[in-house]
Amino acid sequence: MKFKLTISLLSLLAAFVISPSVARAQEGEPVVVDEVIAQVNDGVVTLSQLKREMKERVDTLKQNGMTEQQANAEVQSHKADLISILISEQLLLQKGKELDLTEKVEAEVNKRMLETAKENNITSMDKLCEAMTQAGMSCEDVRRTLRAEIMKQAVFENEVDSKLFYGFSSDELHKYFDAHQDKFLKPESVELSEIFLSLAGKPEADVKARAAQLADQARKGGDFCTLAAAYTERPASNGKKPCKVGLFQVSDLRADIAAAVKNVKAGGVSDPLKSDEGYQILRVDVRTAGSNTATFNENSVRFAMAAERSPKAHEDYLQTLRDDAFIKVAKDYSESVLPLLKVKQNFLVERTGDGSTSKPEKKKGKILGIFPKP
C-alpha cells in the first residue's frame, strides 16, 4: 500500500540508551549501548541518531544516481554539519515543550494520521497501523517522526514566523509592493475535476478505450461527477466529491496537465491524458483569466516579505537558542562541530559531566494564531 504521508524519516530520540548486557564486565553493571555525541540541556544527541540520519541521506543520494561508495563519502564529509543540525533540532523540540505546544502537536499528529487512513480507505487507526506494519513501516516510528517535525514547525511559527508576518508596518508593505509589483500580478487559474482510471493489472488498450468512451459521454451531456463516482479509481480526500481536484494557478500545473487543458474552456473536457499510473480525463470547471496589473493585498504582501526573510530569521532564532543553551560536545567531535554552532558562550567539551553546571533560566510563551490566508 502506498501512503501519502509527506514526512522526514528523521527520528529525534532524546534518551541515553543503556541496557543490561548478557556479558557484563561485573555482575549488576549496566553497559552503555549508545554513545552520547552531545548533551543539549536535559537531552542528548546520540551516535545511533547520527547513524540513522547518515543512512537516510546515503539512501537518498543512491536513489539520485550515486554509487554507495560515492554516497557514503559525500555524507561522511558532512558528518559535523549533521551533528550541528541534530543539536539545533533537539533545542527546537525542547522549546516546544516549554511553550506548552505538546497537546496542540499531538492533536495535529492524530489529525494527519486520520487523514492518511481516510485517503487510503482505512476505517480506523488500528487498521492503519496494521497496514503500515504490512508495508514494513512502524506506526509508532511514523507518529514519533511526525510529532518531532510538527513540533519544530510549531516552534518556528510561534516564535519567528508569526512575529515576522505581523511585524511589518504599513509603510514597509507599500514600499515592498511598489518595488516588487511583478510578484503581485494575478495569475491565470483553473478549477479542475477528474476521472481517473488506473492501469494496475489491466491491459492498457482496454483502459485507454474506456477513458475515451467516458470523455465522449461527458462531452455529450453526461454528468461528469456522476461518471466519476461510478468509474474513477482515485479516492476522494478531505471530504471532496469524487470528481473534484481543486483550484490551481496554471503556472503551477504539471506541464502535461497544463498542455491538456490549455485550450479547454470552462465546462469543457480534455482528451484522456496518460500518466505512469493510468489515464486522466479532466474537466475545467472554472477558468479565471490572469491580469498584468499588480493588485495590492496586505496579506499577500506580508506573505511575500515573510517568505523572503524567513530563512535568515529562522537561523537567527536557532543561534539564539544555541547561545542560551547548556551544551556539552564529546571531545571526539568538538573540533569539527563547535565552529558550526557559532556560540558566544564557552562550551564544556567532554564526554560526560556531573550535572552540576547550571542552565539558563527558561521562559514560557504563548501560542499565537495561524496566519490568515491572502
C-alpha positions in Angstrom: 0.0 0.0 0.0 1.3 3.4 -1.0 0.9 6.0 1.8 0.6 9.8 1.2 2.5 10.9 4.3 5.0 13.6 3.4 7.4 13.5 6.3 11.0 13.3 7.0 12.2 10.0 8.4 14.5 11.7 10.9 13.9 10.2 14.3 15.0 12.5 17.1 15.3 10.3 20.2 16.3 12.2 23.4 17.2 9.2 25.5 20.5 8.0 26.7 20.1 4.3 25.9 21.5 1.8 28.4 20.8 -1.9 28.7 21.8 -4.8 30.9 24.3 -6.9 28.8 24.4 -10.6 28.7 28.2 -10.5 29.0 28.9 -7.9 31.8 32.3 -6.9 33.0 30.9 -7.1 36.5 27.5 -8.6 37.6 24.8 -5.9 38.0 26.6 -3.2 36.0 24.7 -1.7 33.0 26.6 -1.4 29.8 26.2 1.7 27.5 25.0 0.6 24.1 24.9 4.0 22.6 27.4 6.9 22.6 26.4 10.4 23.6 27.7 12.9 21.0 26.3 16.0 22.7 24.4 16.8 25.8 21.8 19.6 25.0 20.3 20.9 28.2 18.4 17.9 29.6 18.5 15.9 26.3 21.2 14.3 24.2 22.2 13.6 20.6 23.4 10.0 20.3 25.5 8.1 17.8 22.6 6.0 16.8 20.6 9.1 15.8 23.6 10.3 13.7 23.9 6.9 12.0 20.1 6.9 11.2 20.4 10.4 9.7 23.5 9.4 7.7 21.9 6.2 6.4 18.8 8.2 5.3 21.0 10.6 3.3 23.1 7.9 1.8 19.9 6.2 0.6 18.6 9.4 -0.9 21.9 10.0 -2.8 21.8 6.5 -4.1 18.3 7.0 -5.4 19.6 10.1 -7.2 22.2 8.1 -9.0 25.3 7.9 -6.8 27.1 4.7 -6.1 27.1 3.5 -2.5 30.8 4.4 -2.2 30.2 7.9 -3.5 27.1 8.4 -1.3 29.0 7.3 1.8 31.9 9.5 1.1 29.6 12.5 0.5 27.7 12.0 3.7 30.8 11.3 5.7 32.2 14.6 4.6 29.2 16.4 6.1 29.1 14.5 9.4 29.8 17.6 11.5 27.0 19.5 9.8 24.6 16.7 10.6 25.6 16.7 14.3 25.1 20.5 14.3 21.6 20.1 12.8 20.7 17.4 15.3 21.7 19.7 18.2 19.6 22.5 16.8 16.6 20.2 16.3 16.9 19.0 19.9 16.7 22.6 21.1 13.6 23.2 19.0 11.9 20.1 20.5 12.8 21.3 24.0 11.5 24.8 23.2 8.2 23.4 22.0 7.7 21.7 25.4 8.5 24.9 27.2 5.9 26.7 25.1 3.2 24.1 26.1 2.8 23.1 22.5 2.7 19.3 23.2 -1.1 18.9 23.2 -1.6 21.0 20.1 1.1 19.0 18.3 -0.4 15.7 19.4 -3.8 16.7 18.1 -2.2 17.6 14.8 -0.4 14.2 14.6 -3.7 12.5 15.2 -5.4 14.6 12.5 -2.7 13.7 10.0 -2.8 10.0 10.8 -6.6 10.1 10.4 -6.3 11.9 7.1 -3.9 9.3 5.9 -6.3 6.5 6.9 -9.2 8.2 5.1 -7.2 8.8 1.9 -6.3 5.1 1.9 -9.9 3.9 2.6 -8.9 2.6 6.0 -11.6 2.8 8.7 -9.6 3.0 11.9 -6.2 3.9 13.4 -5.7 0.3 14.4 -6.2 -0.9 10.8 -3.9 1.9 9.6 -1.1 0.7 11.9 -1.7 -2.9 10.7 -1.4 -1.7 7.1 1.8 0.2 7.9 3.3 -2.9 9.6 2.5 -4.9 6.5 4.2 -2.3 4.4 7.4 -2.5 6.6 6.7 0.7 8.5 6.4 1.2 12.2 3.3 3.1 13.2 4.9 4.4 16.4 8.0 5.5 14.5 5.8 7.4 12.0 4.0 9.1 14.9 7.2 9.9 16.6 8.7 11.4 13.5 5.5 13.4 12.7 5.5 14.6 16.3 9.0 15.9 16.0 8.6 17.6 12.6 5.3 19.2 13.6 6.8 20.4 16.9 9.7 22.1 15.1 7.3 23.8 12.6 5.1 24.9 15.5 8.0 26.5 17.4 9.1 28.4 14.3 5.5 29.6 13.6 5.1 30.6 17.3 8.4 32.3 17.9 9.5 33.5 14.5 7.0 33.4 11.6 4.0 35.0 13.3 6.1 37.8 14.7 7.8 38.4 11.4 4.5 38.3 9.5 2.7 40.8 11.7 5.8 42.9 12.3 5.8 44.9 9.0 4.5 48.4 9.1 2.0 49.7 6.5 4.8 51.9 5.1 7.1 48.8 4.7 4.4 46.9 3.0 3.7 49.6 0.4 7.3 50.2 -0.3 7.9 46.5 -0.9 4.8 46.3 -3.1 6.0 49.2 -5.2 9.4 47.7 -5.6 8.2 44.1 -6.4 4.9 44.6 -8.4 5.8 41.6 -10.7 5.2 39.3 -7.6 1.6 40.6 -7.3 0.2 40.1 -10.8 -3.0 38.0 -10.8 -2.2 34.6 -12.5 -4.5 32.7 -14.7 -6.2 29.9 -12.7 -8.4 26.8 -13.4 -10.6 24.7 -11.2 -10.4 21.1 -12.2 -12.3 17.9 -11.8 -11.1 14.5 -13.0 -12.0 10.9 -13.7 -9.0 8.6 -13.2 -8.7 5.1 -14.5 -5.8 3.0 -13.1 -3.5 0.9 -15.3 -2.7 -1.5 -12.5 -3.3 -5.1 -13.6 -5.2 -4.1 -16.8 -4.4 -4.1 -20.5 -3.6 -0.6 -21.4 -5.7 -0.8 -24.6 -8.8 -1.5 -22.5 -8.2 1.3 -20.1 -7.5 3.8 -22.9 -10.7 2.7 -24.7 -12.7 3.2 -21.6 -11.2 6.6 -21.0 -12.1 7.7 -24.5 -15.6 6.4 -24.0 -16.1 8.3 -20.7 -14.7 11.5 -22.2 -17.2 11.2 -25.1 -20.1 10.6 -22.7 -19.1 13.7 -20.7 -18.9 15.9 -23.8 -22.3 14.7 -24.9 -24.0 15.8 -21.7 -23.2 13.1 -19.2 -22.9 14.4 -15.6 -19.1 14.4 -15.0 -19.3 13.9 -11.3 -21.8 11.1 -11.7 -19.5 9.4 -14.1 -16.6 10.0 -11.7 -18.5 8.5 -8.8 -19.1 5.4 -10.9 -15.8 4.9 -12.6 -12.9 6.9 -11.0 -10.3 4.8 -9.2 -8.7 7.6 -7.2 -10.2 8.1 -3.7 -11.6 11.5 -2.8 -9.8 13.3 0.0 -10.7 15.9 2.7 -14.4 15.5 2.2 -14.3 16.5 -1.5 -16.6 14.9 -4.1 -15.0 12.0 -6.0 -14.6 14.2 -9.1 -13.2 17.4 -7.6 -9.4 18.0 -7.7 -9.1 21.7 -6.8 -8.2 25.2 -7.8 -4.7 25.8 -9.4 -2.7 28.5 -10.9 -1.9 27.5 -14.5 1.8 28.2 -13.9 1.8 25.6 -11.1 0.3 22.8 -13.1 2.4 19.8 -14.2 3.5 20.5 -17.8 1.4 17.7 -19.4 -1.7 18.7 -17.5 -1.3 22.4 -18.4 -1.0 21.4 -22.1 -4.0 19.1 -21.9 -6.3 21.9 -20.5 -4.7 24.8 -22.3 -7.5 25.3 -24.9 -10.3 23.8 -22.9 -13.0 26.4 -22.0 -14.9 26.4 -18.7 -17.2 23.4 -18.7 -15.1 21.6 -21.3 -13.5 18.2 -21.1 -9.9 17.3 -22.1 -8.8 14.3 -24.1 -7.7 11.4 -21.9 -4.2 12.1 -20.6 -1.9 9.2 -19.9 0.5 9.1 -16.9 2.6 6.3 -15.4 -0.3 5.3 -13.2 -3.2 5.5 -15.6 -5.5 7.8 -17.6 -7.0 11.1 -16.5 -10.0 12.9 -18.0 -10.0 16.5 -16.9 -12.9 18.9 -16.8 -12.3 22.6 -16.5 -15.0 23.7 -14.1 -13.9 27.4 -13.9 -11.2 29.3 -15.8 -10.2 32.7 -14.4 -8.1 35.0 -16.7 -4.9 36.5 -15.3 -4.0 40.2 -15.2 -1.0 42.2 -16.0 -1.9 44.8 -13.4 -0.5 44.3 -9.9 -3.0 44.3 -7.1 -2.2 45.3 -3.5 -3.4 42.8 -1.0 -2.0 43.3 2.5 -1.8 39.6 3.4 -0.2 38.7 0.1 2.5 41.3 0.6 3.1 40.2 4.2 3.4 36.6 3.0 5.9 37.6 0.3 8.0 39.6 2.7 7.9 36.9 5.4 8.8 34.2 2.9 11.8 36.2 1.7 13.1 36.9 5.2 12.1 33.7 6.9 15.3 31.6 6.3 17.6 34.2 7.9 15.1 34.8 10.8 15.0 31.0 11.4 18.7 30.8 11.6 19.0 33.9 13.8 16.5 32.2 16.2 18.4 29.0 16.2 21.5 30.9 17.0 19.8 32.5 20.0 18.7 29.0 21.2 22.3 27.7 20.9 23.8 30.7 22.6 21.4 30.3 25.6 21.7 26.5 25.8 23.8 24.3 28.0 25.7 22.1 25.6 28.5 19.6 26.1 30.1 18.2 22.9 32.1 15.0 23.1 35.7 15.7 22.5 35.9 13.3 19.6 33.5 15.6 17.7 34.2 19.0 19.2 36.9 20.3 16.9 34.7 19.9 13.8 31.3 20.7 15.4 31.9 23.7 17.6 32.8 26.2 14.8 29.5 25.4 13.1 27.5 26.2 16.2 29.0 29.7 16.4 28.1 30.0 20.1 29.1 33.1 22.1 29.4 31.1 25.4 32.3 28.7 26.3 31.3 25.1 25.7 32.2 22.3 28.0 33.9 19.8 25.7 33.9 16.4 27.3 32.2 13.1 27.0 30.2 13.1 30.3 29.6 15.6 33.1 28.5 15.6 36.8 25.4 17.6 36.1 26.5 20.4 38.4 26.6 23.1 35.8 23.6 25.4 35.9 21.4 26.0 32.9 19.9 29.3 31.7 16.5 30.2 33.1 13.8 29.4 30.6 10.6 31.3 30.0 7.2 30.2 28.9 5.5 31.6 25.8 2.0 31.7 24.3 0.7 30.0 21.2 0.0 32.6 18.5 -2.8 32.2 15.9 -2.4 30.8 12.4 -1.7 33.3 9.6 -4.8 34.5 7.6 -4.8 33.4 4.0 -4.5 36.2 1.4 
